[in-house]
Amino acid sequence: MPKKIAIMGAMPEEIAPLLDKLDNVTTSVYACNTYYEGTYRGKEIVVAYSKIGKVFATLTATMLIEKFGCDLLLFSGVAGAISDELAIGDLIIADGLCQHDLDITAFGHPHGYVPEGEVCIPTDVTLRNIAKEVANEKGLKLKEGIIATGDQFVANSERKEWIGETFKAHALEMEGASVAVVCSSMGVPFFIMRAISDSADMDAGFDFDAFLESSAKTSADFVISMVEKI
Ligand SMILES: Nc1ncnc2c(CN3C[C@H](CSc4cnccn4)[C@@H](O)C3)c[nH]c12
């Protein structure tokens, strides 16, 4: 049965590059979110941005699946770099995602863990392999690694280093692990791609403002080029 593909971002800027690529677009508002339904190269697509943070991302990912019937979810957006190998504009795909601000260590649990949960949620291998195929065809560099999610814009090297060491994470953002929890709980294959907008250090705010638009486009252009292979 043909797939209905969700493409999600957190900010308007992260989905803007996608909207003018869709044909036959209809929009609907549900639970304080706007959903853009359309087609791309004959495939059914639903695009939405959640608004910032884990709670909003959880709501939108759930709606894309439960309300709009999407059976596969691609996330496109920007991220702060933890790894020195990641420069602004570089692409990273998540092989796993964790929540760096989830903390019940007072009960002896590791950071990012709650009972019946898991610290690092793996993403779909098939979708990662499609991304690698596209990257090879386009001659693009693609980093694969753990992405850490938390409800804070990180602009502090100490916090960034702690997240990197604690979770072996290569990049950080504020929504991916929520999408991972929703999709893995509902058995929906998912893929998280981010382009680096900053280095989550004292310059993060300035760099983010300067590179949000270009990095968001880098990620969105890559993600839409995966659709043909899905
Ligand atoms: N250093 C970083 N730390 C945490 N997350 C990120 C991201 C990824 N996105 C961008 C945006 C920042 S908050 C926001 C709030 N107001 C305006 C714009 N962005 C949020 O959706 C997470 C890029 N760099 C990050």
The ligand as an ORCA input file, in Angstrom:
! r2SCAN-3c Opt
* xyz 0 1
  N      22.045     25.433     20.483
  C      20.845     24.814     20.342
  N      20.216     24.317     21.429
  C      19.024     23.671     21.304
  N      18.389     23.481     20.127
  C      18.996     23.966     19.012
  C      18.602     23.963     17.640
  C      17.394     23.287     17.043
  N      16.072     23.973     17.220
  C      16.079     25.395     16.948
  C      15.126     26.050     17.962
  C      15.938     26.833     18.998
  S      15.003     27.664     20.240
  C      14.561     29.159     19.513
  C      13.798     30.087     20.196
  N      13.455     31.252     19.644
  C      13.852     31.530     18.408
  C      14.595     30.610     17.735
  N      14.959     29.432     18.304
  C      14.429     24.852     18.582
  O      13.294     24.444     17.800
  C      15.493     23.789     18.526
  C      19.593     24.629     16.943
  N      20.586     25.036     17.806
  C      20.236     24.650     19.080
*
